[in-house]
Amino acid sequence: MSLAPLLDAPLVIQLHVAAVCIAVVLAPLQLILPKGTPRHRATGWIWVAALVAGCVSALFILDRPVPPHVGPVSWLHLLAVLTLASLWQAVSAARRHDVERHRRIMRRIAYFALGIPLIVAFAVPGRIMFRVLFGP
């Protein structure tokens, strides 16, 4: 294991990884801890901000597309856009006190918008996080 591939990566990738790390750490807390508390709301806003930062930064990572892709844009870019739209819907649902819709959307985001890209990042040889974990 070596952080060298990440430290040698472009700044946008480093920012992306930092944002995703925050989101990954907070996701289980948000899913497990009591809901509706001030702590849940504060942590939720941090989680949403980390996810937005992760999605927006992902849109600028154009030199490492995951097949299938069209030019520099892959399905991960589409997932980032879908996640941004889903976050908007989830926050809107919470503000309308539609707790069930908010819960459903946030769980999907946690499982799909974080889970699938993490599997790709660590399981596909050649990806930076694969090289961080397993070497060149």
Salt bridges, closest charged atoms under 4 A:
ASP63 OD2 - ARG64 NH1 2.69
GLU100 OE1 - ARG103 NH1 2.90
